[in-house]
Amino acid sequence: MDEGVTQSLIKWPSVPHCFGWLALDRRGAWRMRDDYAQAHGLPGDVIKHAALNAFIARNYASDAQGRYFFQNGPQRVYVNLDATPWIVRMMPTGNTEHPWQFQTQCESLLAPTAAFLDEAGHILIEGRLTQTICTGNVSNKFNEIERLSIALLHDHDIELFSGLTSLGNTACALEGIWRWHGHDLTLEPITTAEVESRFQFQARPQP
């Protein structure tokens, strides 16, 4: 969290929260949703300004209710999630032994513990991730916490991920294992409907 943001919260602690104006899409892009986009159920315009994207990423956090938001100075802008709170890419490390790492849309690293395959063929990566949490009864108190999180794998990396997997058929779905940094991790089926409740986040935050 930027120091200027936390200072503004001290100076203006009671600015109303904002809902519906910002979204995170399935490819990790932040989208601005104006009145027209909200009224017509449109995804909104991709934010292309590099400095603004970086500012959002640095000040992205969640509250105790699992609602994710961008702390824009003194105002909290809650984020609509098209999939999960995090979108990850498989990025090269330059290490021949462990050539890949999972990097989120905020450029933080996720250490995977398992993966899931949903009914539409999307891959979701479970793992430990350090993130900013607004905890307790003090509405503007933030802590950096490592915790288990869920991230959608960017669709451009599905083929790359599939090269790490060994699948088998069960009675109802595909499951298997995948090799990551010398360890076998599970790949299990999951339904889209259960992701939000299982990983305790709100895709459509409400006041």
N, C-alpha and C positions, 0 to 999 in steps of 0.2 A: 504494500500500500504506500503510495507516495506521501511524503511528509506534508506537502502542501495540502493534500486532501484531508489528512487527519487534523491539521491545524484549522482548516475551514469548518470541520465538524464541531470543533470546540467553540469557534466564533459564532456559527449559525447551527445550533444543534436540532432545531425543530422544523427544518424544511420538509414539506410533504413528499412522500415517496411517489415515484412514477411507475406506472404499469402499462405494458402493451406496446411501448414505443421502440424496444430493442429486442432483437432475436439473434440466436445462434443457429445457423443452418447446419445441414448434414456434412458440409465440407469445411466446417470450421470458420466460416465467414460471418462477421457481424453484419446485421441488416437493420437499417433504420426504417421503422414502420410509422408513417404519418397517419393522419386521421383517415384519409382515403383508403390506405392499405388495411387499416384495422377494420373499417366499416365493411370492406368487401372481401375480407379473409385472404389478402394477398401477402406474399412473403416479405415485401419491402425491398428497398434498394441496398445493394451491397456497399458497405463503407470501404472506399478505396484509399482514403487518405492514410498514409503509412504512420504518421505521428499519432493520429487519433486511434488507429488500431492498436498501437503500442500502449497508449494511455489506458485504453479499455482493458487490455490484457494485464497491465500492472495493477489495476484496481478492481479486478474481478474477484468476487468473494461470495460466500453464502451465509445465510442466517441459520438459527437453530431449527427452523421449520423446513430446511432443505430447499429454500428459495434462493436462486442464484441472482446476483445483481452486479451492476457496475456502479461503483461509488464515484459519482461525477461531482467532485467538490463536496458541498454539503448535501447534495441531493442523491438519493439512492434510486437507481434506475433498474427495476427488476427485468430479468431477461426471459423471454419465451424460448424454450428449447425445442428444436425440431426433433431431436433424438435424445441426447444425453448432455450432461453439463460439460463434457470434455470430448473433443474430437482429436484423434491421434494419427500421426503419420509415422511411418517407419523411416527413420533418418539414418544415413551412414555415420559410423563412428570413426572410421579410419583405422580400426583395430581388426586385424585379420582373424583373430580368434573369435571375437564377438562383433561382427560387422554392422549390426543394427541396434537402434534404440527407439523407444516410443516417445515421441515429443508431442505435446498438446498444442492447441491453438494459441496458448499463452507462452509457448516455448519452454514450459517446465517439462520435467522428465517423469514418466510413469514406469514404475517397476512392476512388471506383470506377475500375477499369481494364477490366472486362469483365463480362459476365453469362452465365449458363447456364440452360438449360431442361431439366428432367429428364423422365423418362418419365411421371411423374404430373402434370405441369403446374406443378410448383413452380419458382420463380425463385430462383436463387442469384446473389449479387453478389460478385464478386472485387474486392478493393481493398486499399489500404494503410491500416493501422490501427496506432496506437500502443498497445502492450499491455505488461503486466508479464510478464517471463520469468525463470524460475529457471534460470540457465545455469552451465556449467562443472561442476567437481567439488565445489564448495562448495554443499551442499544448501540452505542458507538465504540465499544471495546472490541478490538480485533486481535486475534492470535494466529500465528502460523502453526498449523497442525498437520502432521502426516497421518493420513487415514486411508482406508480402503475406498476406492472410487471405481466408477465405471466409465468407459470411454468408447465411443463408436470409432471403429477403424475407417479411415477415409477410403472411399471406394476405389481410388487409384492404387491402393496397396493390397487389395484382396488377393490378387494373383501372387504377389510376392509372399504374403502370409501363407497361402495355400502350399507353397513349396516347403514349408516347415512342418506340415501336418501329416498325420496318418489317420485316416477315417475308417470307421466301421459302421455297419447298419445295425440298429436296434429295431424293435418292433414298430416304433413310432417315429424315430428321427435319426439323424446322423449324429454321431459323437465320436470322439477319438482323443488323440494326444498331439501335442506339438512340442518341438524341441526348441528351447530357448536358453542360451548361455550355459549349455551343458546339463540342463534339467528338463525332464518331461513334465509338461503342464497339461491340464485337462482341457478339452474342448467339448462343451456340453450344449444341448439344445435349450433354448429359452424362447418364450413368446414375448412379443412386443408389449402385450398388456401387463406383464408382470415385472418389467424392468424398473419402472418408476417406483413401485412400492418396495421391491426387493432391495433397491439401492438408495431408497429414502431421499428422493429429490422430487421437486414439483416442476413439471414441464411447463405449466401455465400458471405462474404465480398470481395470487389474488390478494387484495388488501386484507 
